[in-house]
Amino acid sequence: MKRVYTDLHLCPVLKDHEQLSRMISRAAEFGYGLIAITFPQDIAEEEIQRVRNVCVDSGIDLVTRVDLRPRTPNELIRCLRRLRRRFEIIALMCESKGVARQGAKDRRVDLLNFPYPDFRRGFFDMSEAELASNSLACLEIDVKQLLTLEGPARIRLLSNLRREALTARKFRVPMIVSSGVSEVMLMRKPMELAALAFLFDLDEVSAVKAVSENSSLIVRRNREKLSPPFIAPGIRLIRRGKDC
């Protein structure tokens, strides 16, 4: 089976149609087969369809994504109840330990993302990793800050990323490497993202999976769950009717 390269975190300004089209076209040129674009929680279905049409014209599979930034665990739970069946990818931007740990144990959260460079809020530690290992959450690492930070800030970032990657491997939490960019000039080819993953000690096989197989698995799983025939894991509706 042909490998499909993915970038699960593109953040274009949706109202800037020209920039949006350029980013999608560049992703196609770079060899991506699947991209996730971050949408606002209240986005209209017509707007999503407009973006999907642009992706279809470029030969790219669009995944709908929402980034949650709740202030409390209870706020996260309310958001998940409201949004889980609307978006294909639910990413949690972990800005507090309480929210991160609630997200790590909730099977409705797909990606745990720890924003940088605010290091005072902590990082992906063993508590979150242990919880995530028993759910379906993956650790997502955006390379944007690696491209934009300099000097001591970049050194601190790399130190944290190495620690997070080691923790994820120890608890067998899948990792996703995304761009997290909102500008065309910061976009990188799939193997360039994988190469940047070497900086936080991922080996070649793990780095390539982080920009392909790991992401594709999440998307396939969630699309199955969101499809009308889905009842529960392993249970699908085959036919409706009085004679069933």
Stockholm file with secondary structure:
# STOCKHOLM 1.0

chainA/1-244         MKRVYTDLHLCPVLKDHEQLSRMISRAAEFGYGLIAITFPQDIAEEEIQRVRNVCVDSGIDLVTRVDLRPRTPNELIRCLRRLRRRFEIIALMCESKGVARQGAKDRRVDLLNFPYPDFRRGFFDMSEAELASNSLACLEIDVKQLLTLEGPARIRLLSNLRREALTARKFRVPMIVSSGVSEVMLMRKPMELAALAFLFDLDEVSAVKAVSENSSLIVRRNREKLSPPFIAPGIRLIRRGKDC
#=GR chainA/1-244 SS CCCCEEEEEECCCTTCHHHHHHHHHHHHHHTEEEEEEECCTTCCHHHHHHHHHHHHHHTCEEEEEEEECCSSHHHHHHHHHHHTTTCSEEEEECCSHHHHHHHHHCTTCCEEECCSSCGGGCCCCHHHHHHHHTSSCEEEEECHHHHHCCHHHHHHHHHHHHHHHHHHHHTTCCEEEECCBSSGGGCCCHHHHHHHHGGGTCCHHHHHHHTTHHHHHHHHHHHHHHSTTEEETTEECCCCSTTC
#=GC SS_cons         CCCCEEEEEECCCTTCHHHHHHHHHHHHHHTEEEEEEECCTTCCHHHHHHHHHHHHHHTCEEEEEEEECCSSHHHHHHHHHHHTTTCSEEEEECCSHHHHHHHHHCTTCCEEECCSSCGGGCCCCHHHHHHHHTSSCEEEEECHHHHHCCHHHHHHHHHHHHHHHHHHHHTTCCEEEECCBSSGGGCCCHHHHHHHHGGGTCCHHHHHHHTTHHHHHHHHHHHHHHSTTEEETTEECCCCSTTC
//
